[in-house]
């Protein structure tokens, strides 16, 4: 069922989507995903929506991680 994640370099997409959203926002993760796929298409590859999906999944988890960290810091300082 999750074989599509093991294909290509989607684990990197997950990781970098997570990292970008952890340090920035989910919007930055979306922009990075679309930019990476546009670059692939410009260099003769194909625009792969599954790579975008993998990056977005990582971005969602990264944003949730960021929110959790902010929440914990808020309650520690309260």
HTML snippet that shows the backbone in 3Dmol.js (N, CA, C, O; Angstrom):
<script src="https://3Dmol.org/build/3Dmol-min.js"></script>
<div id="view" style="width:600px;height:400px;position:relative"></div>
<script>
const pdb = `
ATOM      1  N   UNK A   1       0.810  -1.189   0.000  1.00  0.00           N
ATOM      2  CA  UNK A   1       0.000   0.000   0.000  1.00  0.00           C
ATOM      3  C   UNK A   1       0.860   1.263   0.000  1.00  0.00           C
ATOM      4  O   UNK A   1       0.521   2.231  -0.682  1.00  0.00           O
ATOM      5  N   UNK A   2       1.943   1.276   0.733  1.00  0.00           N
ATOM      6  CA  UNK A   2       2.818   2.446   0.788  1.00  0.00           C
ATOM      7  C   UNK A   2       4.061   2.272  -0.081  1.00  0.00           C
ATOM      8  O   UNK A   2       5.091   2.897   0.171  1.00  0.00           O
ATOM      9  N   UNK A   3       3.963   1.420  -1.104  1.00  0.00           N
ATOM     10  CA  UNK A   3       5.117   1.195  -1.978  1.00  0.00           C
ATOM     11  C   UNK A   3       5.513   2.442  -2.739  1.00  0.00           C
ATOM     12  O   UNK A   3       6.679   2.577  -3.111  1.00  0.00           O
ATOM     13  N   UNK A   4       4.587   3.364  -2.989  1.00  0.00           N
ATOM     14  CA  UNK A   4       4.906   4.573  -3.751  1.00  0.00           C
ATOM     15  C   UNK A   4       5.897   5.450  -2.998  1.00  0.00           C
ATOM     16  O   UNK A   4       6.628   6.223  -3.617  1.00  0.00           O
ATOM     17  N   UNK A   5       5.934   5.345  -1.662  1.00  0.00           N
ATOM     18  CA  UNK A   5       6.895   6.144  -0.887  1.00  0.00           C
ATOM     19  C   UNK A   5       8.308   5.607  -1.089  1.00  0.00           C
ATOM     20  O   UNK A   5       9.272   6.370  -1.042  1.00  0.00           O
ATOM     21  N   UNK A   6       8.438   4.304  -1.313  1.00  0.00           N
ATOM     22  CA  UNK A   6       9.752   3.693  -1.473  1.00  0.00           C
ATOM     23  C   UNK A   6      10.345   3.925  -2.859  1.00  0.00           C
ATOM     24  O   UNK A   6      11.534   3.685  -3.068  1.00  0.00           O
ATOM     25  N   UNK A   7       9.531   4.388  -3.807  1.00  0.00           N
ATOM     26  CA  UNK A   7      10.003   4.619  -5.173  1.00  0.00           C
ATOM     27  C   UNK A   7      10.734   5.953  -5.255  1.00  0.00           C
ATOM     28  O   UNK A   7      10.509   6.857  -4.449  1.00  0.00           O
ATOM     29  N   UNK A   8      11.603   6.052  -6.233  1.00  0.00           N
ATOM     30  CA  UNK A   8      12.307   7.298  -6.546  1.00  0.00           C
ATOM     31  C   UNK A   8      13.017   7.822  -5.304  1.00  0.00           C
ATOM     32  O   UNK A   8      13.631   7.050  -4.568  1.00  0.00           O
ATOM     33  N   UNK A   9      12.939   9.107  -5.072  1.00  0.00           N
ATOM     34  CA  UNK A   9      13.584   9.714  -3.907  1.00  0.00           C
ATOM     35  C   UNK A   9      12.534  10.343  -2.993  1.00  0.00           C
ATOM     36  O   UNK A   9      12.742  11.429  -2.451  1.00  0.00           O
ATOM     37  N   UNK A  10      11.428   9.669  -2.830  1.00  0.00           N
ATOM     38  CA  UNK A  10      10.304  10.231  -2.073  1.00  0.00           C
ATOM     39  C   UNK A  10      10.594  10.326  -0.584  1.00  0.00           C
ATOM     40  O   UNK A  10      10.002  11.160   0.102  1.00  0.00           O
ATOM     41  N   UNK A  11      11.488   9.494  -0.069  1.00  0.00           N
ATOM     42  CA  UNK A  11      11.862   9.631   1.344  1.00  0.00           C
ATOM     43  C   UNK A  11      12.547  10.981   1.570  1.00  0.00           C
ATOM     44  O   UNK A  11      12.358  11.613   2.610  1.00  0.00           O
ATOM     45  N   UNK A  12      13.339  11.415   0.594  1.00  0.00           N
ATOM     46  CA  UNK A  12      13.948  12.747   0.687  1.00  0.00           C
ATOM     47  C   UNK A  12      12.881  13.829   0.624  1.00  0.00           C
ATOM     48  O   UNK A  12      12.966  14.831   1.335  1.00  0.00           O
ATOM     49  N   UNK A  13      11.878  13.631  -0.225  1.00  0.00           N
ATOM     50  CA  UNK A  13      10.787  14.599  -0.303  1.00  0.00           C
ATOM     51  C   UNK A  13      10.075  14.712   1.042  1.00  0.00           C
ATOM     52  O   UNK A  13       9.768  15.816   1.492  1.00  0.00           O
ATOM     53  N   UNK A  14       9.812  13.576   1.684  1.00  0.00           N
ATOM     54  CA  UNK A  14       9.191  13.586   3.006  1.00  0.00           C
ATOM     55  C   UNK A  14      10.049  14.354   4.003  1.00  0.00           C
ATOM     56  O   UNK A  14       9.552  15.214   4.729  1.00  0.00           O
ATOM     57  N   UNK A  15      11.345  14.039   4.032  1.00  0.00           N
ATOM     58  CA  UNK A  15      12.244  14.667   5.000  1.00  0.00           C
ATOM     59  C   UNK A  15      12.350  16.168   4.771  1.00  0.00           C
ATOM     60  O   UNK A  15      12.218  16.946   5.716  1.00  0.00           O
ATOM     61  N   UNK A  16      12.586  16.585   3.535  1.00  0.00           N
ATOM     62  CA  UNK A  16      12.768  18.009   3.281  1.00  0.00           C
ATOM     63  C   UNK A  16      11.460  18.785   3.423  1.00  0.00           C
ATOM     64  O   UNK A  16      11.485  19.952   3.814  1.00  0.00           O
ATOM     65  N   UNK A  17      10.338  18.178   3.121  1.00  0.00           N
ATOM     66  CA  UNK A  17       9.053  18.820   3.392  1.00  0.00           C
ATOM     67  C   UNK A  17       8.868  19.043   4.875  1.00  0.00           C
ATOM     68  O   UNK A  17       8.409  20.103   5.300  1.00  0.00           O
ATOM     69  N   UNK A  18       9.231  18.029   5.673  1.00  0.00           N
ATOM     70  CA  UNK A  18       9.158  18.146   7.130  1.00  0.00           C
ATOM     71  C   UNK A  18      10.076  19.251   7.631  1.00  0.00           C
ATOM     72  O   UNK A  18       9.663  20.089   8.432  1.00  0.00           O
ATOM     73  N   UNK A  19      11.319  19.254   7.161  1.00  0.00           N
ATOM     74  CA  UNK A  19      12.301  20.229   7.636  1.00  0.00           C
ATOM     75  C   UNK A  19      11.902  21.659   7.279  1.00  0.00           C
ATOM     76  O   UNK A  19      11.994  22.558   8.115  1.00  0.00           O
ATOM     77  N   UNK A  20      11.468  21.865   6.058  1.00  0.00           N
ATOM     78  CA  UNK A  20      11.085  23.216   5.631  1.00  0.00           C
ATOM     79  C   UNK A  20       9.900  23.714   6.445  1.00  0.00           C
ATOM     80  O   UNK A  20       9.879  24.878   6.843  1.00  0.00           O
ATOM     81  N   UNK A  21       8.919  22.865   6.700  1.00  0.00           N
ATOM     82  CA  UNK A  21       7.759  23.291   7.473  1.00  0.00           C
ATOM     83  C   UNK A  21       8.068  23.417   8.959  1.00  0.00           C
ATOM     84  O   UNK A  21       7.433  24.202   9.664  1.00  0.00           O
ATOM     85  N   UNK A  22       9.027  22.658   9.428  1.00  0.00           N
ATOM     86  CA  UNK A  22       9.435  22.796  10.827  1.00  0.00           C
ATOM     87  C   UNK A  22      10.092  24.153  11.052  1.00  0.00           C
ATOM     88  O   UNK A  22       9.846  24.809  12.065  1.00  0.00           O
ATOM     89  N   UNK A  23      10.922  24.568  10.111  1.00  0.00           N
ATOM     90  CA  UNK A  23      11.634  25.833  10.239  1.00  0.00           C
ATOM     91  C   UNK A  23      10.859  27.020   9.686  1.00  0.00           C
ATOM     92  O   UNK A  23      11.145  28.167  10.031  1.00  0.00           O
ATOM     93  N   UNK A  24       9.882  26.752   8.832  1.00  0.00           N
ATOM     94  CA  UNK A  24       9.121  27.823   8.203  1.00  0.00           C
ATOM     95  C   UNK A  24       7.634  27.580   8.354  1.00  0.00           C
ATOM     96  O   UNK A  24       7.113  27.495   9.466  1.00  0.00           O
ATOM     97  N   UNK A  25       6.957  27.467   7.221  1.00  0.00           N
ATOM     98  CA  UNK A  25       5.514  27.218   7.224  1.00  0.00           C
ATOM     99  C   UNK A  25       5.173  26.151   6.197  1.00  0.00           C
ATOM    100  O   UNK A  25       6.008  25.750   5.387  1.00  0.00           O
ATOM    101  N   UNK A  26       3.937  25.706   6.251  1.00  0.00           N
ATOM    102  CA  UNK A  26       3.478  24.708   5.290  1.00  0.00           C
ATOM    103  C   UNK A  26       3.444  25.306   3.880  1.00  0.00           C
ATOM    104  O   UNK A  26       3.603  24.592   2.890  1.00  0.00           O
ATOM    105  N   UNK A  27       3.236  26.618   3.803  1.00  0.00           N
ATOM    106  CA  UNK A  27       3.256  27.293   2.500  1.00  0.00           C
ATOM    107  C   UNK A  27       4.646  27.202   1.870  1.00  0.00           C
ATOM    108  O   UNK A  27       4.770  27.012   0.660  1.00  0.00           O
ATOM    109  N   UNK A  28       5.681  27.336   2.685  1.00  0.00           N
ATOM    110  CA  UNK A  28       7.046  27.195   2.178  1.00  0.00           C
ATOM    111  C   UNK A  28       7.288  25.766   1.687  1.00  0.00           C
ATOM    112  O   UNK A  28       7.971  25.563   0.683  1.00  0.00           O
ATOM    113  N   UNK A  29       6.735  24.784   2.388  1.00  0.00           N
ATOM    114  CA  UNK A  29       6.852  23.397   1.949  1.00  0.00           C
ATOM    115  C   UNK A  29       6.169  23.155   0.623  1.00  0.00           C
ATOM    116  O   UNK A  29       6.688  22.431  -0.227  1.00  0.00           O
ATOM    117  N   UNK A  30       5.000  23.759   0.441  1.00  0.00           N
ATOM    118  CA  UNK A  30       4.275  23.638  -0.817  1.00  0.00           C
ATOM    119  C   UNK A  30       5.059  24.286  -1.952  1.00  0.00           C
ATOM    120  O   UNK A  30       5.180  23.721  -3.039  1.00  0.00           O
ATOM    121  N   UNK A  31       5.585  25.470  -1.688  1.00  0.00           N
ATOM    122  CA  UNK A  31       6.375  26.165  -2.713  1.00  0.00           C
ATOM    123  C   UNK A  31       7.611  25.350  -3.092  1.00  0.00           C
ATOM    124  O   UNK A  31       7.963  25.270  -4.269  1.00  0.00           O
ATOM    125  N   UNK A  32       8.267  24.749  -2.108  1.00  0.00           N
ATOM    126  CA  UNK A  32       9.453  23.937  -2.384  1.00  0.00           C
ATOM    127  C   UNK A  32       9.097  22.713  -3.229  1.00  0.00           C
ATOM    128  O   UNK A  32       9.832  22.348  -4.146  1.00  0.00           O
ATOM    129  N   UNK A  33       7.965  22.084  -2.911  1.00  0.00           N
ATOM    130  CA  UNK A  33       7.538  20.896  -3.671  1.00  0.00           C
ATOM    131  C   UNK A  33       7.266  21.241  -5.121  1.00  0.00           C
ATOM    132  O   UNK A  33       7.732  20.554  -6.030  1.00  0.00           O
ATOM    133  N   UNK A  34       6.513  22.301  -5.334  1.00  0.00           N
ATOM    134  CA  UNK A  34       6.167  22.679  -6.706  1.00  0.00           C
ATOM    135  C   UNK A  34       7.390  23.175  -7.478  1.00  0.00           C
ATOM    136  O   UNK A  34       7.519  22.917  -8.674  1.00  0.00           O
ATOM    137  N   UNK A  35       8.282  23.885  -6.794  1.00  0.00           N
ATOM    138  CA  UNK A  35       9.504  24.363  -7.440  1.00  0.00           C
ATOM    139  C   UNK A  35      10.400  23.202  -7.856  1.00  0.00           C
ATOM    140  O   UNK A  35      10.956  23.210  -8.954  1.00  0.00           O
ATOM    141  N   UNK A  36      10.541  22.214  -6.992  1.00  0.00           N
ATOM    142  CA  UNK A  36      11.385  21.056  -7.310  1.00  0.00           C
ATOM    143  C   UNK A  36      10.834  20.296  -8.521  1.00  0.00           C
ATOM    144  O   UNK A  36      11.595  19.876  -9.392  1.00  0.00           O
ATOM    145  N   UNK A  37       9.530  20.125  -8.569  1.00  0.00           N
ATOM    146  CA  UNK A  37       8.941  19.409  -9.702  1.00  0.00           C
ATOM    147  C   UNK A  37       8.996  20.229 -10.985  1.00  0.00           C
ATOM    148  O   UNK A  37       9.168  19.666 -12.066  1.00  0.00           O
ATOM    149  N   UNK A  38       8.855  21.538 -10.887  1.00  0.00           N
ATOM    150  CA  UNK A  38       8.993  22.393 -12.062  1.00  0.00           C
ATOM    151  C   UNK A  38      10.421  22.300 -12.610  1.00  0.00           C
ATOM    152  O   UNK A  38      10.627  22.240 -13.822  1.00  0.00           O
ATOM    153  N   UNK A  39      11.401  22.287 -11.704  1.00  0.00           N
ATOM    154  CA  UNK A  39      12.806  22.142 -12.114  1.00  0.00           C
ATOM    155  C   UNK A  39      13.014  20.803 -12.818  1.00  0.00           C
ATOM    156  O   UNK A  39      13.690  20.744 -13.846  1.00  0.00           O
ATOM    157  N   UNK A  40      12.444  19.737 -12.279  1.00  0.00           N
ATOM    158  CA  UNK A  40      12.568  18.422 -12.923  1.00  0.00           C
ATOM    159  C   UNK A  40      11.996  18.456 -14.341  1.00  0.00           C
ATOM    160  O   UNK A  40      12.598  17.914 -15.269  1.00  0.00           O
ATOM    161  N   UNK A  41      10.851  19.082 -14.504  1.00  0.00           N
ATOM    162  CA  UNK A  41      10.224  19.161 -15.826  1.00  0.00           C
ATOM    163  C   UNK A  41      11.070  19.995 -16.781  1.00  0.00           C
ATOM    164  O   UNK A  41      11.185  19.649 -17.957  1.00  0.00           O
ATOM    165  N   UNK A  42      11.663  21.083 -16.303  1.00  0.00           N
ATOM    166  CA  UNK A  42      12.490  21.933 -17.149  1.00  0.00           C
ATOM    167  C   UNK A  42      13.747  21.205 -17.629  1.00  0.00           C
ATOM    168  O   UNK A  42      14.260  21.497 -18.709  1.00  0.00           O
ATOM    169  N   UNK A  43      14.236  20.270 -16.838  1.00  0.00           N
ATOM    170  CA  UNK A  43      15.438  19.524 -17.210  1.00  0.00           C
ATOM    171  C   UNK A  43      15.114  18.238 -17.955  1.00  0.00           C
ATOM    172  O   UNK A  43      15.957  17.348 -18.060  1.00  0.00           O
ATOM    173  N   UNK A  44      13.892  18.140 -18.474  1.00  0.00           N
ATOM    174  CA  UNK A  44      13.550  17.006 -19.327  1.00  0.00           C
ATOM    175  C   UNK A  44      12.863  15.864 -18.622  1.00  0.00           C
ATOM    176  O   UNK A  44      12.540  14.863 -19.262  1.00  0.00           O
ATOM    177  N   UNK A  45      12.625  15.973 -17.330  1.00  0.00           N
ATOM    178  CA  UNK A  45      11.918  14.923 -16.599  1.00  0.00           C
ATOM    179  C   UNK A  45      10.418  15.135 -16.687  1.00  0.00           C
ATOM    180  O   UNK A  45       9.915  15.833 -17.567  1.00  0.00           O
ATOM    181  N   UNK A  46       9.722  14.516 -15.755  1.00  0.00           N
ATOM    182  CA  UNK A  46       8.275  14.692 -15.737  1.00  0.00           C
ATOM    183  C   UNK A  46       7.858  15.301 -14.405  1.00  0.00           C
ATOM    184  O   UNK A  46       8.525  15.127 -13.385  1.00  0.00           O
ATOM    185  N   UNK A  47       6.754  16.009 -14.439  1.00  0.00           N
ATOM    186  CA  UNK A  47       6.181  16.582 -13.229  1.00  0.00           C
ATOM    187  C   UNK A  47       5.480  15.454 -12.500  1.00  0.00           C
ATOM    188  O   UNK A  47       4.498  14.915 -13.011  1.00  0.00           O
ATOM    189  N   UNK A  48       5.953  15.080 -11.319  1.00  0.00           N
ATOM    190  CA  UNK A  48       5.448  13.916 -10.598  1.00  0.00           C
ATOM    191  C   UNK A  48       4.613  14.366  -9.399  1.00  0.00           C
ATOM    192  O   UNK A  48       5.144  14.864  -8.406  1.00  0.00           O
ATOM    193  N   UNK A  49       3.319  14.185  -9.509  1.00  0.00           N
ATOM    194  CA  UNK A  49       2.421  14.600  -8.430  1.00  0.00           C
ATOM    195  C   UNK A  49       2.614  13.768  -7.172  1.00  0.00           C
ATOM    196  O   UNK A  49       2.299  14.236  -6.077  1.00  0.00           O
ATOM    197  N   UNK A  50       3.125  12.546  -7.298  1.00  0.00           N
ATOM    198  CA  UNK A  50       3.380  11.741  -6.103  1.00  0.00           C
ATOM    199  C   UNK A  50       4.552  12.301  -5.311  1.00  0.00           C
ATOM    200  O   UNK A  50       4.571  12.191  -4.085  1.00  0.00           O
ATOM    201  N   UNK A  51       5.532  12.900  -5.987  1.00  0.00           N
ATOM    202  CA  UNK A  51       6.614  13.593  -5.281  1.00  0.00           C
ATOM    203  C   UNK A  51       6.064  14.804  -4.539  1.00  0.00           C
ATOM    204  O   UNK A  51       6.461  15.072  -3.405  1.00  0.00           O
ATOM    205  N   UNK A  52       5.163  15.528  -5.168  1.00  0.00           N
ATOM    206  CA  UNK A  52       4.529  16.675  -4.508  1.00  0.00           C
ATOM    207  C   UNK A  52       3.745  16.191  -3.289  1.00  0.00           C
ATOM    208  O   UNK A  52       3.803  16.811  -2.226  1.00  0.00           O
ATOM    209  N   UNK A  53       3.019  15.094  -3.439  1.00  0.00           N
ATOM    210  CA  UNK A  53       2.238  14.548  -2.319  1.00  0.00           C
ATOM    211  C   UNK A  53       3.143  14.135  -1.167  1.00  0.00           C
ATOM    212  O   UNK A  53       2.823  14.381  -0.004  1.00  0.00           O
ATOM    213  N   UNK A  54       4.274  13.507  -1.486  1.00  0.00           N
ATOM    214  CA  UNK A  54       5.208  13.105  -0.433  1.00  0.00           C
ATOM    215  C   UNK A  54       5.758  14.327   0.302  1.00  0.00           C
ATOM    216  O   UNK A  54       5.886  14.310   1.527  1.00  0.00           O
ATOM    217  N   UNK A  55       6.082  15.380  -0.436  1.00  0.00           N
ATOM    218  CA  UNK A  55       6.581  16.601   0.192  1.00  0.00           C
ATOM    219  C   UNK A  55       5.494  17.227   1.054  1.00  0.00           C
ATOM    220  O   UNK A  55       5.780  17.717   2.146  1.00  0.00           O
ATOM    221  N   UNK A  56       4.262  17.217   0.584  1.00  0.00           N
ATOM    222  CA  UNK A  56       3.152  17.803   1.343  1.00  0.00           C
ATOM    223  C   UNK A  56       2.886  17.016   2.631  1.00  0.00           C
ATOM    224  O   UNK A  56       2.582  17.609   3.666  1.00  0.00           O
ATOM    225  N   UNK A  57       2.999  15.700   2.572  1.00  0.00           N
ATOM    226  CA  UNK A  57       2.824  14.896   3.786  1.00  0.00           C
ATOM    227  C   UNK A  57       3.897  15.263   4.801  1.00  0.00           C
ATOM    228  O   UNK A  57       3.608  15.439   5.985  1.00  0.00           O
ATOM    229  N   UNK A  58       5.123  15.377   4.338  1.00  0.00           N
ATOM    230  CA  UNK A  58       6.199  15.808   5.221  1.00  0.00           C
ATOM    231  C   UNK A  58       5.970  17.211   5.759  1.00  0.00           C
ATOM    232  O   UNK A  58       6.274  17.488   6.919  1.00  0.00           O
ATOM    233  N   UNK A  59       5.434  18.103   4.923  1.00  0.00           N
ATOM    234  CA  UNK A  59       5.170  19.479   5.341  1.00  0.00           C
ATOM    235  C   UNK A  59       4.084  19.532   6.409  1.00  0.00           C
ATOM    236  O   UNK A  59       4.179  20.319   7.351  1.00  0.00           O
ATOM    237  N   UNK A  60       3.063  18.709   6.271  1.00  0.00           N
ATOM    238  CA  UNK A  60       2.002  18.666   7.282  1.00  0.00           C
ATOM    239  C   UNK A  60       2.562  18.187   8.616  1.00  0.00           C
ATOM    240  O   UNK A  60       2.276  18.770   9.661  1.00  0.00           O
ATOM    241  N   UNK A  61       3.353  17.134   8.577  1.00  0.00           N
ATOM    242  CA  UNK A  61       3.949  16.615   9.813  1.00  0.00           C
ATOM    243  C   UNK A  61       4.908  17.646  10.411  1.00  0.00           C
ATOM    244  O   UNK A  61       4.958  17.813  11.630  1.00  0.00           O
ATOM    245  N   UNK A  62       5.667  18.336   9.561  1.00  0.00           N
ATOM    246  CA  UNK A  62       6.581  19.371  10.047  1.00  0.00           C
ATOM    247  C   UNK A  62       5.846  20.516  10.709  1.00  0.00           C
ATOM    248  O   UNK A  62       6.280  21.016  11.747  1.00  0.00           O
ATOM    249  N   UNK A  63       4.740  20.937  10.122  1.00  0.00           N
ATOM    250  CA  UNK A  63       3.953  22.028  10.710  1.00  0.00           C
ATOM    251  C   UNK A  63       3.342  21.596  12.035  1.00  0.00           C
ATOM    252  O   UNK A  63       3.296  22.382  12.981  1.00  0.00           O
ATOM    253  N   UNK A  64       2.870  20.350  12.112  1.00  0.00           N
ATOM    254  CA  UNK A  64       2.341  19.841  13.379  1.00  0.00           C
ATOM    255  C   UNK A  64       3.437  19.746  14.441  1.00  0.00           C
ATOM    256  O   UNK A  64       3.196  20.035  15.613  1.00  0.00           O
ATOM    257  N   UNK A  65       4.630  19.345  14.034  1.00  0.00           N
ATOM    258  CA  UNK A  65       5.758  19.292  14.955  1.00  0.00           C
ATOM    259  C   UNK A  65       6.077  20.691  15.475  1.00  0.00           C
ATOM    260  O   UNK A  65       6.292  20.882  16.672  1.00  0.00           O
ATOM    261  N   UNK A  66       6.108  21.665  14.571  1.00  0.00           N
ATOM    262  CA  UNK A  66       6.378  23.054  14.956  1.00  0.00           C
ATOM    263  C   UNK A  66       5.316  23.554  15.942  1.00  0.00           C
ATOM    264  O   UNK A  66       5.649  24.187  16.944  1.00  0.00           O
ATOM    265  N   UNK A  67       4.060  23.275  15.664  1.00  0.00           N
ATOM    266  CA  UNK A  67       2.984  23.701  16.569  1.00  0.00           C
ATOM    267  C   UNK A  67       3.135  23.044  17.938  1.00  0.00           C
ATOM    268  O   UNK A  67       2.912  23.689  18.963  1.00  0.00           O
ATOM    269  N   UNK A  68       3.505  21.787  17.963  1.00  0.00           N
ATOM    270  CA  UNK A  68       3.723  21.091  19.229  1.00  0.00           C
ATOM    271  C   UNK A  68       4.861  21.696  20.028  1.00  0.00           C
ATOM    272  O   UNK A  68       4.760  21.833  21.247  1.00  0.00           O
ATOM    273  N   UNK A  69       5.943  22.060  19.355  1.00  0.00           N
ATOM    274  CA  UNK A  69       7.086  22.684  20.036  1.00  0.00           C
ATOM    275  C   UNK A  69       6.688  24.044  20.605  1.00  0.00           C
ATOM    276  O   UNK A  69       7.016  24.363  21.748  1.00  0.00           O
ATOM    277  N   UNK A  70       5.988  24.836  19.815  1.00  0.00           N
ATOM    278  CA  UNK A  70       5.533  26.150  20.286  1.00  0.00           C
ATOM    279  C   UNK A  70       4.598  25.986  21.473  1.00  0.00           C
ATOM    280  O   UNK A  70       4.694  26.739  22.442  1.00  0.00           O
ATOM    281  N   UNK A  71       3.709  25.028  21.415  1.00  0.00           N
ATOM    282  CA  UNK A  71       2.775  24.769  22.512  1.00  0.00           C
ATOM    283  C   UNK A  71       3.523  24.394  23.790  1.00  0.00           C
ATOM    284  O   UNK A  71       3.198  24.883  24.871  1.00  0.00           O
ATOM    285  N   UNK A  72       4.531  23.519  23.659  1.00  0.00           N
ATOM    286  CA  UNK A  72       5.301  23.108  24.849  1.00  0.00           C
ATOM    287  C   UNK A  72       6.084  24.292  25.428  1.00  0.00           C
ATOM    288  O   UNK A  72       6.136  24.464  26.646  1.00  0.00           O
ATOM    289  N   UNK A  73       6.683  25.094  24.569  1.00  0.00           N
ATOM    290  CA  UNK A  73       7.433  26.262  25.048  1.00  0.00           C
ATOM    291  C   UNK A  73       6.485  27.234  25.750  1.00  0.00           C
ATOM    292  O   UNK A  73       6.819  27.779  26.801  1.00  0.00           O
ATOM    293  N   UNK A  74       5.321  27.446  25.178  1.00  0.00           N
ATOM    294  CA  UNK A  74       4.330  28.348  25.783  1.00  0.00           C
ATOM    295  C   UNK A  74       3.964  27.886  27.183  1.00  0.00           C
ATOM    296  O   UNK A  74       3.910  28.696  28.109  1.00  0.00           O
ATOM    297  N   UNK A  75       3.713  26.590  27.348  1.00  0.00           N
ATOM    298  CA  UNK A  75       3.323  26.089  28.660  1.00  0.00           C
ATOM    299  C   UNK A  75       4.487  26.021  29.631  1.00  0.00           C
ATOM    300  O   UNK A  75       4.267  26.062  30.842  1.00  0.00           O
ATOM    301  N   UNK A  76       5.708  25.920  29.151  1.00  0.00           N
ATOM    302  CA  UNK A  76       6.861  25.948  30.049  1.00  0.00           C
ATOM    303  C   UNK A  76       7.087  27.359  30.594  1.00  0.00           C
ATOM    304  O   UNK A  76       7.509  27.521  31.739  1.00  0.00           O
ATOM    305  N   UNK A  77       6.813  28.369  29.789  1.00  0.00           N
ATOM    306  CA  UNK A  77       7.040  29.754  30.189  1.00  0.00           C
ATOM    307  C   UNK A  77       5.853  30.368  30.913  1.00  0.00           C
ATOM    308  O   UNK A  77       5.964  31.461  31.468  1.00  0.00           O
ATOM    309  N   UNK A  78       4.743  29.693  30.913  1.00  0.00           N
ATOM    310  CA  UNK A  78       3.524  30.210  31.517  1.00  0.00           C
ATOM    311  C   UNK A  78       3.584  30.209  33.017  1.00  0.00           C
ATOM    312  O   UNK A  78       2.626  30.618  33.674  1.00  0.00           O
TER     313      UNK A  78
END
`;
const viewer = $3Dmol.createViewer("view");
viewer.addModel(pdb, "pdb");
viewer.setStyle({}, {cartoon: {color: "spectrum"}});
viewer.zoomTo();
viewer.render();
</script>
